[in-house]
Amino acid sequence: MTVIISLLRGVNIGGHHKIKMDALRDLYESLGFQGAQTYVQSGNVVFRTKAGDISKLARRIEDAIEKNFGFRPVVVPRTSVELRDVISRNPFAMRRGIDPKKLAVMFLKEIPSAECLQNALKIKTAPEELCIDGREAYIYFPNGMAHPKMSWPAIERALKTTGTGHNWNTVTKLFELAQALEASA
């Protein structure tokens, strides 16, 4: 079985699109996924599945959430192998003084085209630093994430794909949960 990390965009943010995590775990179990575990209140779910087509799996989860909770979030899935790769490709990993609380990964729904990528990288992001690699955008916020200067919506429009962002501590914790679920199989 494959361990999947399902990242939901816009769940439990600012009092909107509320889902209790126990209800979300129950929903995933009802879809036939095994060992569903949530992390924090933003709709991160780690689970096992036999499903082979990950994009179909994402649509199935989106459909079920819409049916059961009345809104349709973007679901961005990654396998545990893919998440390991995301961590290993961190372009800031070797730089001294990087605070993991100020580093985020935007998990993109699709790989942007070369043209879209060039357009996005032309957008001024200073003082934030942006590196886009495949289906991930790594962003370092030297002054913290509370009041960024960079416009993520503008970058997302240029990339012509959507995604969901998570800080580095959440990314590494989700990977730990995925590893533990793999080990328990």
Secondary structure, 3 states (H helix, E strand, C coil): CEEEEEEECCCCECCECCCCHHHHHHHHHHCCCEEEEEECCCCEEEEEECCCCHHHHHHHHHHHHHHHHCCCCCEEEEEHHHHHHHHHCCCCCCCCCCCHHHEEEEEECCCCCHHHHHHHHCCCCCCCEEEEECCEEEEECCCCCCCCCCCHHHHHHHHCCCEEEEEHHHHHHHHHHHHHHHHCC
